[in-house]
Amino acid sequence: MEQFSTDSIPDLSGKTAVVTGANSGLGLQTALVLAARGARVDLACRDLERGAAAQSRIRAETGNDGVRLRHLDLASLASVRAFAGQQDSPVDLLINNAGVMATPHRLTADGFELQFGVNHLGHFALTGLLLPALRLAPAARVVTVSSLAHRAGRIDFDDLAAEHSYRPWSRYNQSKLANLLFTAEFTRRLEASGESILAVAAHPGFAATNLTSGMHHPATLDVLGAFFRLLGQSGAAGALPTLYAATGPEVRGGEFYGPGGPGQLRGRPVRVTPAPQALDTGAAARLWDISTELTGVVFPGL
């Protein structure tokens, strides 16, 4: 694994990958590599204009015409359901990559706090609704992209909608912790049911991506983005842990991958240990039940 690179990825011809947030950043880099290795790649994007530009770039750079642009707005359960309802083939790889970071207090179309709604609940619902398509693949994987920020995360079960308190970074940290708790509980349920699907998590380390572009808090995120670009690794390098989690032959369900350098900030992907709160089985089960209640999405058979 220490020498893992994009050249290590096997031929993916005949496989279908769904990548959320594939129009830029880590999602674009992930989609580029999967397409280059022959996979049919569905770019699941909210912004169709930017998605079309990404589709054109990937097709031009890889020569792979099996790259489709599909609309998906994770801030709308209706959009998530429409996307899943149009899935017309088995899904071998589901890359839950899209995310928002440190936004002002906003709600999704369904009344969820935006960061929790997009980063966790939207992907929870998408995964559950695509479960039948994942089961049609012989060895499907679901890779959910978390962050080092999960280390500072706590799940505020008493105020998930942030009605009483809202701090942008705390809510971002919470959503990234939720990604890991979801992966852990999903793995427990898959293994208990004898499923062949693997649920895995990854994080990019200190990578320069569009999340630090200053869209939401210009003063803070512009400075942060400059810092990331100066000291962080590229988006292509940041995508390597996700790509390893999606294709590595040694990967097992429930594992977490990130850069192997000091502080997990940069370097080749390795298996990493999440923060203790991400290993709380009680919190993982509680979050699963609440997510089911909030989204109305049940994972059939799990």
DAPE-V984976 format. One record per residue. RES is the residue in three letters. SS is DSSP state (H for helix, E for strand, - for the rest). Layout:
<<RES SS> <RES SS>>
This chain:
<<MET -> <GLU -> <GLN -> <PHE -> <SER -> <THR H> <ASP H> <SER H> <ILE -> <PRO -> <ASP -> <LEU -> <SER -> <GLY -> <LYS -> <THR E> <ALA E> <VAL E> <VAL E> <THR E> <GLY -> <ALA -> <ASN -> <SER -> <GLY H> <LEU H> <GLY H> <LEU H> <GLN H> <THR H> <ALA H> <LEU H> <VAL H> <LEU H> <ALA H> <ALA H> <ARG -> <GLY -> <ALA -> <ARG E> <VAL E> <ASP E> <LEU E> <ALA E> <CYS E> <ARG -> <ASP -> <LEU H> <GLU H> <ARG H> <GLY H> <ALA H> <ALA H> <ALA H> <GLN H> <SER H> <ARG H> <ILE H> <ARG H> <ALA H> <GLU H> <THR H> <GLY -> <ASN -> <ASP -> <GLY -> <VAL E> <ARG E> <LEU E> <ARG E> <HIS E> <LEU -> <ASP -> <LEU -> <ALA -> <SER -> <LEU H> <ALA H> <SER H> <VAL H> <ARG H> <ALA H> <PHE H> <ALA H> <GLY H> <GLN -> <GLN -> <ASP -> <SER -> <PRO -> <VAL -> <ASP -> <LEU E> <LEU E> <ILE E> <ASN E> <ASN -> <ALA -> <GLY -> <VAL -> <MET -> <ALA -> <THR -> <PRO -> <HIS -> <ARG -> <LEU E> <THR -> <ALA -> <ASP -> <GLY -> <PHE -> <GLU E> <LEU H> <GLN H> <PHE H> <GLY H> <VAL H> <ASN H> <HIS H> <LEU H> <GLY H> <HIS H> <PHE H> <ALA H> <LEU H> <THR H> <GLY H> <LEU H> <LEU H> <LEU H> <PRO H> <ALA H> <LEU H> <ARG H> <LEU -> <ALA -> <PRO -> <ALA -> <ALA -> <ARG E> <VAL E> <VAL E> <THR E> <VAL E> <SER -> <SER -> <LEU H> <ALA H> <HIS H> <ARG H> <ALA H> <GLY -> <ARG -> <ILE -> <ASP -> <PHE -> <ASP -> <ASP -> <LEU -> <ALA -> <ALA -> <GLU -> <HIS -> <SER -> <TYR -> <ARG -> <PRO H> <TRP H> <SER H> <ARG H> <TYR H> <ASN H> <GLN H> <SER H> <LYS H> <LEU H> <ALA H> <ASN H> <LEU H> <LEU H> <PHE H> <THR H> <ALA H> <GLU H> <PHE H> <THR H> <ARG H> <ARG H> <LEU H> <GLU H> <ALA H> <SER -> <GLY -> <GLU -> <SER -> <ILE -> <LEU E> <ALA E> <VAL E> <ALA E> <ALA E> <HIS -> <PRO -> <GLY -> <PHE -> <ALA E> <ALA -> <THR -> <ASN H> <LEU H> <THR H> <SER -> <GLY -> <MET -> <HIS -> <HIS -> <PRO H> <ALA H> <THR H> <LEU H> <ASP H> <VAL H> <LEU H> <GLY H> <ALA H> <PHE H> <PHE H> <ARG H> <LEU H> <LEU H> <GLY -> <GLN E> <SER -> <GLY H> <ALA H> <ALA H> <GLY H> <ALA -> <LEU H> <PRO H> <THR H> <LEU H> <TYR H> <ALA H> <ALA H> <THR H> <GLY -> <PRO -> <GLU -> <VAL -> <ARG -> <GLY -> <GLY -> <GLU -> <PHE E> <TYR E> <GLY E> <PRO E> <GLY -> <GLY -> <PRO H> <GLY H> <GLN H> <LEU -> <ARG -> <GLY -> <ARG -> <PRO E> <VAL E> <ARG E> <VAL -> <THR -> <PRO -> <ALA -> <PRO H> <GLN H> <ALA H> <LEU H> <ASP -> <THR H> <GLY H> <ALA H> <ALA H> <ALA H> <ARG H> <LEU H> <TRP H> <ASP H> <ILE H> <SER H> <THR H> <GLU H> <LEU H> <THR H> <GLY -> <VAL -> <VAL -> <PHE -> <PRO -> <GLY -> <LEU ->>
